[in-house]
């Protein structure tokens, strides 16, 4: 189906009419052919958190926190699956479900407002993506950077001198405009195709880079791996560790967004409206599409966990022994050393130029796809939020699409302004990570509340799944509580 046909479907994507039902696939191969929302999520996950924050965590802590990275990737998926189940069974978006929670209201539920605050904080992460992509582009094409700065300087002389000191600004602006144009040009199907290709390419390149380390002076040994599972938490890396827990794996933003992608994929629509106890057909469809959603979630978890661990290992093996930490305007040059330095003095030294090009392309792909997907998700959620509050009603699909397009243009421009104002990618990422870490226990708690209050035992989770969802909530809450405590302590000390 073309993107134009996708955008002009007769049916409302966020409804579940009885005539839209479809039987779920009955074999694993066919079920794998119907996954996709999780791969979009993986595209958002394997981004700034992995390339910058996870790598920086490895650079500061060495192999000691490998266990935390794995825990972060696995534990939150149980909450993700329950939110996906709720969307399929009840046909409601995340914010629509959260809007039914008890507590204070101002047009919408208190937790919906907290989501809005968190989302605005995560624009700092989007800002970091745009700036870091600019750094990568300048490294790849320094001559073009100077030429563009000179051309602008010939128009306004002050601009030339200014941009010669901030070469990534031009590329950051170009990246922002490219993302906006791409977001405005296609719907869900194009998003799924592009992100699937980019996720596969980035994951493969990073894993190959880790494998190559074994033939260099930075090889990873068995004692290094054992150190990664000692369950230690070095004091020097506490703040960054909790920020990494908030960003790596399924973060708060991705948890809230996942049901929207499940709905746009059609899982809720194919299941149909929930019916009475005697309707075995609905129960069978619901169970089948829930199984597809679970497969989707765990396949994507495997993908982003492999990529996340690979980034962490590169930082721990290459940057940590040298005392290097990627930050500021030198972030991309420092990160590039993870890929180039291990080749020095080896038989693979001749591949340094090719590896450099591969790294810059990989850095662009990692950050651009996350910018692309995060903006698409934030725009959908913002439109849903404004509709719930009553500020901007979208009563049908065309109105909703126009509103989404408006925010697809607004948010990247807002993030670009943030980068120009602060120009510190790691600080921006950490701010967004802390906001997500604080929001995570609220999302997990709300998910459990909805599961208990609105559970349909015919399609409910197993006892094992329930147990792990509770463990996820307890673990997430413990980490977030310590994160807030540590932040307050550092503010009081400062």
C-alpha positions in Angstrom: 0.0 0.0 0.0 1.4 3.5 -0.9 1.9 6.2 1.7 -0.9 8.2 0.1 -3.3 5.2 0.4 -2.2 4.7 3.9 -3.0 8.3 4.8 -6.4 8.2 3.1 -7.8 5.0 4.5 -11.5 5.2 4.9 -11.4 4.0 8.5 -10.3 6.0 11.5 -7.0 4.5 12.7 -7.9 5.0 16.3 -11.2 3.3 16.2 -12.1 -0.4 16.3 -15.1 -0.9 14.0 -16.7 -4.4 13.9 -16.1 -4.7 10.1 -12.3 -4.2 10.4 -11.6 -7.4 12.3 -8.9 -9.8 11.1 -7.9 -13.1 12.3 -4.4 -13.2 13.9 -1.5 -15.2 12.3 -1.3 -18.8 13.6 2.4 -19.5 12.9 5.6 -17.9 14.2 6.7 -17.0 10.7 3.5 -15.3 9.8 3.5 -13.6 13.2 7.0 -12.2 12.6 5.6 -10.7 9.4 3.1 -8.7 11.4 5.5 -7.1 14.0 6.7 -3.5 13.5 5.7 -1.2 16.4 8.6 -2.5 18.5 11.1 -1.9 15.7 9.9 1.7 15.6 10.5 1.8 19.3 13.9 0.3 18.9 14.8 3.1 16.5 13.9 5.6 19.2 15.8 3.6 21.9 19.0 3.0 20.0 19.8 6.7 19.9 21.3 9.4 22.1 21.0 7.3 25.2 23.1 4.5 23.6 25.6 6.4 21.5 26.3 9.1 24.0 25.0 8.4 27.6 25.6 4.6 27.6 29.0 5.1 26.0 29.9 7.8 28.5 28.8 5.5 31.3 31.2 2.9 30.1 33.9 5.5 29.7 33.5 6.6 33.4 32.7 3.3 35.1 34.4 0.7 33.0 32.8 -2.7 32.9 31.3 -2.4 36.4 27.8 -1.3 35.4 27.2 -3.8 32.6 24.6 -5.4 34.8 22.6 -2.2 35.1 22.5 -1.7 31.4 21.1 -5.3 30.9 18.6 -4.8 33.7 17.4 -1.5 32.2 16.8 -3.1 28.9 14.9 -6.1 30.1 12.9 -5.1 33.2 10.8 -2.3 31.6 9.5 -4.5 28.7 7.0 -6.1 31.1 5.4 -2.7 31.6 5.5 -2.1 27.9 3.7 -5.4 27.2 0.9 -4.5 29.7 0.3 -1.1 28.1 0.2 -2.8 24.7 -2.3 -5.4 26.0 -4.5 -2.6 27.4 -4.6 -0.8 24.0 -5.6 -4.0 22.2 -8.2 -5.1 24.7 -9.8 -1.7 25.4 -8.9 0.2 22.2 -7.6 3.2 24.1 -4.4 5.2 23.7 -2.1 5.6 26.6 -3.1 9.1 27.5 -6.8 8.2 27.1 -6.3 5.3 29.6 -4.3 7.5 32.0 -7.0 10.2 31.8 -9.4 7.7 33.6 -7.1 7.5 36.7 -8.4 9.0 39.9 -7.0 12.3 41.3 -6.8 16.0 40.4 -7.9 17.1 37.0 -7.4 20.3 34.9 -9.1 19.3 31.7 -7.2 16.1 31.8 -5.8 13.8 34.6 -2.8 14.9 36.6 -0.6 12.2 35.1 -1.3 13.4 31.6 0.0 16.9 32.6 3.1 15.3 34.1 3.6 13.5 30.8 3.5 16.8 29.1 6.1 18.3 31.4 8.4 15.2 30.9 7.9 15.4 27.1 9.0 19.1 27.1 12.1 18.1 29.1 12.9 15.4 26.6 13.1 18.1 23.9 16.6 18.6 25.4 17.5 15.1 24.2 16.2 16.0 20.7 18.4 19.1 20.8 21.4 17.0 21.6 20.6 14.7 18.6 20.5 17.7 16.2 23.7 19.2 17.5 25.6 15.9 17.5 24.4 15.1 14.0 25.8 18.5 13.1 29.2 17.6 14.6 29.3 14.3 12.7 28.5 16.1 9.4 31.2 18.7 10.0 33.7 16.0 10.7 32.8 14.2 7.4 32.7 17.4 5.3 34.8 20.1 6.9 35.4 21.8 3.6 31.7 22.2 3.0 31.3 23.7 6.5 33.9 26.3 5.8 32.4 27.1 2.4 28.9 27.5 3.8 30.2 29.7 6.6 32.1 31.9 4.1 29.0 32.2 1.9 26.9 33.3 4.8 29.7 35.6 5.9 29.6 37.3 2.5 26.0 38.3 3.2 26.4 39.1 6.9 30.1 39.4 7.9 29.4 38.7 11.5 27.7 35.4 10.6 30.9 34.1 8.9 33.1 34.6 12.0 30.4 33.2 14.3 29.8 30.0 12.2 33.6 29.4 11.8 33.6 28.8 15.6 30.4 26.8 15.6 30.6 24.8 12.4 28.0 22.2 13.5 25.3 24.9 13.6 24.7 24.9 9.9 24.5 21.1 9.7 22.2 21.0 12.8 19.8 23.3 11.0 20.0 21.3 7.8 19.3 18.1 9.8 16.3 19.7 11.4 14.8 20.8 8.1 15.5 17.3 6.6 13.7 15.6 9.5 10.7 18.0 9.2 10.4 17.3 5.5 10.6 13.6 5.9 8.0 13.6 8.8 5.6 15.6 6.7 5.9 13.4 3.7 4.7 10.0 5.0 2.7 8.0 7.5 3.1 4.9 9.6 4.2 2.5 6.8 7.1 4.7 5.7 8.1 5.3 9.3 8.3 1.5 9.9 10.2 0.8 6.7 12.9 3.5 7.2 13.4 2.7 10.9 13.7 -1.0 10.4 16.5 -0.5 7.8 18.4 2.0 10.0 18.1 -0.1 13.2 19.5 -3.2 11.4 22.4 -1.2 9.9 23.4 0.5 13.1 23.2 -2.6 15.2 25.3 -4.6 12.8 28.0 -2.0 12.5 28.3 -1.6 16.3 28.4 -5.3 17.0 31.1 -5.8 14.3 33.1 -3.0 15.9 33.0 -4.9 19.3 34.1 -8.1 17.6 37.0 -6.4 16.0 38.3 -5.3 19.4 39.3 -8.8 20.1 42.2 -8.5 17.7 43.5 -5.3 19.2 45.1 -4.1 22.5 41.6 -3.1 23.7 40.2 -6.7 23.6 37.5 -7.6 26.2 38.6 -10.4 28.5 36.7 -12.8 30.7 37.7 -10.9 33.9 36.2 -7.8 32.3 32.9 -9.5 31.8 32.9 -10.9 35.4 33.5 -7.4 36.7 30.4 -6.3 34.8 28.2 -8.6 36.9 29.5 -7.7 40.4 26.3 -5.6 41.0 28.5 -2.6 42.1 27.6 1.0 41.7 30.7 3.3 41.9 30.0 6.6 43.6 31.6 8.6 40.8 29.1 7.3 38.3 25.8 7.3 40.3 24.2 10.3 38.6 25.1 9.2 35.1 24.0 5.6 36.0 20.5 6.6 37.0 20.2 8.9 33.9 21.2 5.9 31.8 18.6 3.8 33.5 16.0 6.4 32.5 17.1 6.5 28.9 18.4 3.1 28.0 16.0 0.3 27.3 12.4 1.3 27.0 12.3 4.8 28.6 9.3 6.6 29.9 8.7 8.3 26.5 8.8 5.0 24.6 6.5 3.3 27.1 3.8 5.9 26.6 4.3 5.9 22.8 4.2 2.1 22.2 0.4 1.7 22.4 0.0 4.4 19.7 2.2 2.4 17.3 0.3 -0.8 18.2 -3.0 1.0 17.3 -1.6 2.5 14.1 -0.3 -1.0 13.1 -3.9 -2.2 13.5 -3.7 -4.6 16.4 -6.7 -3.1 18.2 -8.6 -2.6 15.0 -8.1 -6.2 13.9 -9.2 -7.4 17.3 -12.5 -5.4 17.1 -14.6 -3.9 19.9 -14.7 -5.8 23.1 -17.9 -7.9 23.5 -19.7 -9.9 26.1 -18.6 -13.1 27.8 -20.2 -15.3 25.3 -18.2 -14.0 22.3 -15.5 -16.6 21.9 -14.5 -15.0 18.5 -13.4 -11.8 20.1 -11.5 -13.6 22.8 -9.6 -15.7 20.3 -8.7 -12.6 18.2 -7.6 -10.7 21.3 -5.4 -13.5 22.5 -3.9 -13.9 19.1 -3.1 -10.2 18.5 -1.8 -9.9 22.0 0.6 -12.8 21.3 1.8 -10.9 18.2 2.3 -7.8 20.2 4.3 -9.7 22.8 6.5 -11.2 20.1 7.0 -7.7 18.7 8.0 -6.3 22.1 10.5 -9.1 22.9 12.1 -9.2 19.4 12.6 -5.4 19.6 14.1 -5.9 23.1 16.6 -8.4 21.8 17.6 -5.9 19.0 18.0 -2.8 21.2 19.7 -4.8 24.0 22.4 -6.1 21.7 23.0 -2.5 20.3 23.0 -1.0 23.8 25.5 -3.5 25.3 27.7 -3.1 22.3 27.9 0.7 22.8 28.6 0.3 26.5 31.4 -2.2 25.9 33.1 0.1 23.4 33.1 2.9 25.9 34.4 0.6 28.7 37.0 -1.1 26.6 38.5 1.8 24.6 37.6 5.1 26.4 37.8 4.1 30.0 41.4 3.0 30.1 42.5 6.4 28.5 40.4 8.5 30.8 38.3 9.9 27.9 34.8 11.1 28.3 32.7 12.2 25.2 31.2 15.7 26.0 30.8 19.2 24.6 31.8 20.1 21.1 34.4 17.4 21.1 31.9 14.6 21.6 31.8 13.1 18.1 35.7 13.3 17.8 36.0 11.5 21.1 33.4 8.9 20.1 35.1 8.3 16.8 38.3 7.2 18.7 36.4 4.1 20.0 36.3 2.9 16.4 39.6 4.2 15.0 42.1 3.9 17.8 41.9 0.1 18.2 43.0 -0.2 14.6 46.3 1.6 15.1 49.4 -0.6 14.9 47.4 -3.6 13.7 47.0 -5.3 10.3 43.6 -3.6 10.0 45.1 0.0 10.2 44.5 0.3 6.4 40.7 0.3 7.1 40.9 3.4 9.3 39.5 5.8 6.6 36.7 3.3 5.7 35.9 2.9 9.4 35.8 6.6 10.0 33.3 7.0 7.2 31.3 4.1 8.6 31.3 5.6 12.1 30.1 9.0 10.8 27.4 7.4 8.8 26.4 5.3 11.7 26.4 8.3 14.1 24.2 10.1 11.7 21.8 7.1 11.3 21.6 6.6 15.1 20.8 10.2 15.9 18.7 11.1 12.9 16.4 8.1 13.2 15.8 8.8 16.9 15.0 12.4 16.1 12.7 11.3 13.4 10.8 8.7 15.5 10.7 10.7 18.8 9.2 13.7 17.0 6.6 11.5 15.3 5.6 10.0 18.6 5.6 13.3 20.6 3.5 14.9 17.9 0.9 12.1 18.1 0.8 12.2 21.9 0.6 16.0 22.0 -2.5 16.0 19.7 -4.1 13.3 21.9 -3.3 15.4 25.0 -4.8 18.6 23.5 -7.8 16.7 22.4 -8.4 15.3 26.0 -7.9 18.7 27.5 -10.2 20.3 25.0 -7.8 22.9 23.8 -7.5 21.6 20.2 -10.2 19.1 19.2 -9.4 16.6 16.4 -12.7 15.0 15.6 -11.7 13.0 12.6 -8.6 11.6 10.9 -7.9 14.5 8.5 -8.0 17.0 11.4 -5.8 14.8 13.5 -3.2 14.4 10.7 -3.1 18.2 10.2 -2.5 18.7 13.9 0.3 16.1 13.9 2.0 17.7 11.0 2.0 21.0 12.8 3.9 19.6 15.8 6.2 17.6 13.5 7.5 20.9 12.3 7.3 22.7 15.7 9.2 20.3 17.9 12.4 20.0 15.8 12.6 23.8 15.6 12.2 24.1 19.3 15.0 21.6 19.9 17.3 23.4 17.5 16.8 26.5 19.5 17.7 24.6 22.7 21.0 23.3 21.2 21.9 26.8 20.0 21.3 28.1 23.5 23.3 25.5 25.4 25.6 23.6 23.0 26.3 20.8 25.6 24.8 17.5 24.3 25.6 15.4 27.3 24.1 17.9 29.8 20.9 18.1 27.6 20.7 14.3 27.4 21.1 14.0 31.2 18.3 16.5 31.8 15.9 14.5 29.6 17.1 11.2 31.2 16.4 12.4 34.7 12.9 13.6 33.7 12.2 10.1 32.2 13.6 8.3 35.2 11.3 10.3 37.6 8.3 9.6 35.4 9.0 5.9 35.0 7.5 4.7 38.3 4.4 6.8 37.8 3.9 5.1 34.4 4.6 1.6 35.8 2.2 2.3 38.8 -0.5 3.6 36.5 -0.1 0.5 34.3 -0.6 -1.8 37.3 -3.6 0.2 38.5 -5.3 -0.1 35.1 -4.4 -3.8 34.9 -6.1 -4.5 38.3 -9.1 -2.2 37.8 -9.9 -3.0 34.1 -8.6 -6.6 33.7 -10.5 -8.9 31.5 -9.6 -12.3 32.9 -10.3 -13.9 29.5 -7.2 -12.2 28.0 -5.3 -11.1 31.1 -1.7 -11.7 31.8 -0.3 -14.9 33.3 0.7 -15.0 37.0 4.4 -15.0 35.9 3.9 -11.9 33.7 2.1 -10.2 36.6 4.9 -11.1 39.0 7.6 -9.6 36.7 5.4 -6.5 36.0 5.3 -5.9 39.8 9.1 -6.5 40.1 9.6 -4.0 37.3 7.5 -1.4 39.2 9.5 -2.1 42.4 12.8 -1.9 40.7 11.9 1.2 38.7 10.6 3.0 41.8 13.7 2.1 43.8 16.0 3.5 41.1 13.9 6.6 40.5 13.8 7.3 44.3 17.5 7.1 44.7 17.9 9.2 41.6 15.8 12.0 43.1 17.6 11.7 46.5 21.0 11.9 44.8 19.9 14.9 42.8 18.6 16.8 45.8 21.7 16.0 47.8 24.0 17.3 45.0 21.8 20.5 44.7 22.0 21.1 48.5 25.7 20.4 48.5 26.3 22.8 45.6 
